Amino acid sequence: MRTSWIALASLLLIALLIASCQKIGSEAFPKGPLPVEKVAFDNAIPLQYGELISVTMHTEGGAYVLWFVKPDKTIVGVGVDATRASISTQALTIPRR
């Protein structure tokens, strides 16, 4: 008899937990790619990209992403290929709100 009460209470608790869950709206995770700006780097990364905060290595050796933070806290990623000694023509921009 005691186990049936525990089972009934467990089922009731699970039902309440499921009923209280709510789906995350699409506005929380907007669809689409992050903004990528086409940039013609002149053998230098512009100072307006802010401070360098991190460097990550691509799965292919010799390719890196330099991560910068602008004064408005926007994050910018710039690809660098060390084997070809070149900077990517695109910069990934991640806005902060």
Residue, then its C-alpha position, 0 to 999 in steps of 0.5 A: m500500500r505504501t509503495s502505491w502512494i509513493a508511485l502515485a505521488s511520483l507520477l503527480l510530481i512528474a505531471l506537475l513538472i511537465a505541465s510547468c515547462q514552457k517552450i523556449g520561443s524562437e525570439a530567444f534564439p534568432k535564426g540565421p547566420l551571424p553578421v559577417e562583414k566583408v573587409a579588405f585588410d591592408n596587412a593589418i587588423p583595424l584598431q577599431y576592433g578593440e582589444l585582442i581577448s583570445v586566439t583559437m586554433h582551427t582544426e587545420g594546423g596553421a589557421y587561427v581565429l583572433w577574437f577582439v572585443k570592441p569598446d561597445k562589447t561587440i565581439v569580432g572574429v578575424g581569421v588568420d592563416a599562418t602558413r599562407a601569411s594572410i588575413s581573411t577577407q571576412a570578419l565575424t561580428i557577434p553583437r552584445r545586448 
